[in-house]
Amino acid sequence: MEANSSTTDQAFLEELRRHRAELRESMSALEDALAAPTAADRTRWTARVHVALVEVAGDFRTHVDITESPTGLYHDLLRSSPRLSEAVAGLIKEHGLIRDQVDDLLARATAPDGDLDSVRDLGTSLLGQLVRHRQRGSDLVFEAYEYDIGGED
């Protein structure tokens, strides 16, 4: 993808936008699951949070593949806009940190007799990290291509 968008570039950016929207949907499902009352049915709450976390993990894995693969967004950005290398490096670092948070939260959410308040707090923190990561990613794409990937359609 060159900084001047071609039809292929547009298709790739639209795919990026679609995947971004999917991640946002799974984040919303996690937020809803975390906000549900735990006192009514601890087992049901834990299962719902676990399912939402699995969805977030899958969508985030797809995001990392789309951005970090040899044919992905970051490779192209570094080739066409080397001035953005520091921002790309920061986002790649965040990928590892977020992956670790997701893995830790999955383990805690499935632990028998786990601390549900801790799971809720860590899940809320994860959502905040994801929101900020998505914002930085959107800013990066806009700076490189003058294209808004928003993802809220």
C-alpha positions as CSV (number, residue, x, y, z in Angstrom):
1,M,0.0,0.0,0.0
2,E,1.5,3.3,-1.0
3,A,0.5,6.6,0.8
4,N,-1.7,7.3,-2.3
5,S,-4.6,5.0,-2.1
6,S,-5.4,2.6,-5.0
7,T,-8.3,0.3,-5.3
8,T,-6.4,-2.4,-3.5
9,D,-5.4,0.0,-0.7
10,Q,-9.0,1.0,-0.3
11,A,-10.1,-2.6,0.0
12,F,-7.4,-3.3,2.6
13,L,-8.4,-0.3,4.6
14,E,-12.1,-1.3,4.4
15,E,-11.1,-4.8,5.7
16,L,-9.2,-3.1,8.5
17,R,-12.3,-1.1,9.3
18,R,-14.5,-4.2,9.4
19,H,-12.1,-6.0,11.7
20,R,-11.9,-2.9,13.9
21,A,-15.7,-2.9,14.2
22,E,-15.7,-6.6,15.2
23,L,-13.1,-5.9,17.9
24,R,-15.3,-3.1,19.2
25,E,-18.4,-5.4,19.3
26,S,-16.5,-8.0,21.3
27,M,-15.3,-5.2,23.6
28,S,-18.9,-4.1,24.1
29,A,-19.9,-7.7,24.9
30,L,-17.1,-7.9,27.5
31,E,-18.2,-4.6,29.0
32,D,-21.8,-5.9,29.3
33,A,-20.7,-9.2,30.8
34,L,-18.5,-7.4,33.4
35,A,-21.3,-5.0,34.3
36,A,-23.8,-7.8,35.0
37,P,-24.5,-8.6,38.7
38,T,-22.3,-11.3,40.2
39,A,-24.5,-12.0,43.2
40,A,-27.4,-13.5,41.3
41,D,-25.4,-16.4,39.7
42,R,-21.7,-16.5,40.1
43,T,-21.3,-19.4,37.6
44,R,-23.4,-17.8,34.9
45,W,-21.5,-14.5,35.3
46,T,-18.1,-16.2,35.1
47,A,-19.2,-18.2,32.0
48,R,-20.5,-15.0,30.3
49,V,-17.3,-13.1,31.0
50,H,-15.2,-16.1,29.8
51,V,-17.1,-16.3,26.5
52,A,-16.7,-12.5,26.0
53,L,-13.0,-12.7,26.7
54,V,-12.5,-15.5,24.2
55,E,-14.2,-13.3,21.6
56,V,-12.0,-10.3,22.5
57,A,-8.9,-12.6,22.4
58,G,-9.8,-13.9,18.9
59,D,-10.6,-10.5,17.5
60,F,-7.4,-9.0,19.0
61,R,-5.3,-11.9,17.5
62,T,-6.8,-11.1,14.1
63,H,-5.9,-7.4,14.7
64,V,-2.3,-8.3,15.4
65,D,-2.2,-10.6,12.3
66,I,-3.5,-7.8,10.1
67,T,-1.2,-5.2,11.4
68,E,2.0,-7.1,12.1
69,S,2.2,-9.8,9.3
70,P,4.8,-9.4,6.6
71,T,2.0,-8.1,4.3
72,G,0.3,-6.2,7.0
73,L,-0.4,-2.6,7.7
74,Y,2.7,-1.9,9.8
75,H,5.1,-3.3,7.3
76,D,3.6,-1.1,4.6
77,L,3.7,2.0,6.9
78,L,7.3,1.5,7.8
79,R,8.2,1.2,4.0
80,S,6.1,4.2,2.9
81,S,6.2,6.4,5.9
82,P,9.4,5.7,8.0
83,R,8.6,8.8,10.1
84,L,5.9,6.8,11.8
85,S,8.3,4.1,13.0
86,E,8.2,5.2,16.6
87,A,4.4,5.1,16.7
88,V,4.4,1.6,15.0
89,A,6.9,0.3,17.6
90,G,4.7,1.6,20.4
91,L,1.7,-0.1,19.0
92,I,3.6,-3.4,18.5
93,K,4.8,-3.2,22.1
94,E,1.2,-2.6,23.3
95,H,0.1,-5.8,21.4
96,G,2.3,-7.9,23.7
97,L,1.1,-6.1,26.8
98,I,-2.6,-6.4,25.8
99,R,-2.1,-10.1,24.9
100,D,-0.6,-10.7,28.3
101,Q,-3.5,-8.9,30.0
102,V,-6.1,-11.0,28.1
103,D,-4.3,-14.3,28.9
104,D,-4.1,-13.3,32.6
105,L,-7.7,-12.3,32.7
106,L,-8.8,-15.6,31.0
107,A,-6.9,-17.6,33.6
108,R,-8.5,-15.5,36.5
109,A,-12.0,-15.7,35.0
110,T,-11.9,-19.5,34.8
111,A,-10.3,-20.1,38.2
112,P,-12.7,-21.8,40.6
113,D,-13.5,-19.5,43.5
114,G,-11.7,-16.6,41.8
115,D,-12.0,-13.1,43.0
116,L,-14.8,-11.7,40.8
117,D,-14.2,-8.1,41.9
118,S,-10.6,-8.5,40.7
119,V,-11.7,-10.0,37.4
120,R,-14.1,-7.1,37.0
121,D,-11.4,-4.5,37.8
122,L,-8.8,-6.1,35.5
123,G,-11.4,-6.5,32.7
124,T,-12.3,-2.8,33.0
125,S,-8.6,-1.9,32.8
126,L,-8.2,-4.1,29.7
127,L,-11.1,-2.4,28.0
128,G,-9.4,1.0,28.7
129,Q,-6.2,-0.3,27.3
130,L,-8.0,-1.5,24.2
131,V,-9.8,1.8,23.7
132,R,-6.6,3.8,23.9
133,H,-4.8,1.3,21.6
134,R,-7.6,1.6,19.0
135,Q,-7.4,5.4,19.2
136,R,-3.7,5.4,18.6
137,G,-4.1,3.0,15.7
138,S,-6.7,5.2,14.2
139,D,-4.5,8.2,14.5
140,L,-1.6,6.4,12.9
141,V,-3.7,5.3,9.9
142,F,-5.1,8.7,9.4
143,E,-1.7,10.3,9.6
144,A,-0.3,7.9,7.0
145,Y,-3.2,7.7,4.6
146,E,-5.6,10.4,5.6
147,Y,-8.2,7.7,5.9
148,D,-10.6,7.4,8.9
149,I,-10.9,3.7,9.9
150,G,-13.3,4.6,12.8
151,G,-15.0,1.2,12.8
152,E,-18.3,2.3,14.3
153,D,-20.6,1.7,11.4
